[in-house]
Structure formats: structure tokens, C-alpha cells
Amino acid sequence: HYIPQLAKLLIRTNKQQKVFNLKGIA
């Protein structure tokens, strides 16, 4: 179904947000 694909998308966006947060702090 679409759930695994959606979960991968959420994980990807979470990782990107963490990277942006680290860049913003640094």
C-alpha cells in the first residue's frame, strides 16, 4: 500500500529538517 512510501517521505523530510536545524544553529 501507500503507507511505506509515505513513511519514507516523512523520514526523509525529518532528516532534512534536522540538517537545516544544524546549519541554522552553526
C-alpha positions as CSV (number, residue, x, y, z in Angstrom):
1,H,0.0,0.0,0.0
2,Y,1.0,3.7,0.2
3,I,1.9,3.7,3.9
4,P,5.6,2.5,3.5
5,Q,6.1,5.2,0.8
6,L,4.5,7.8,3.0
7,A,6.7,6.7,5.9
8,K,9.8,7.0,3.8
9,L,8.8,10.5,2.8
10,L,8.2,11.5,6.4
11,I,11.6,10.1,7.4
12,R,13.3,11.9,4.6
13,T,11.7,15.3,5.5
14,N,12.6,14.7,9.2
15,K,16.3,14.2,8.2
16,Q,16.3,17.3,6.0
17,Q,14.7,19.4,8.8
18,K,17.5,18.1,11.2
19,V,20.1,19.1,8.7
20,F,18.6,22.6,8.3
21,N,18.4,23.0,12.1
22,L,22.0,22.1,12.4
23,K,23.0,24.6,9.7
24,G,20.8,27.2,11.3
25,I,22.5,26.7,14.7
26,A,26.0,26.6,13.3
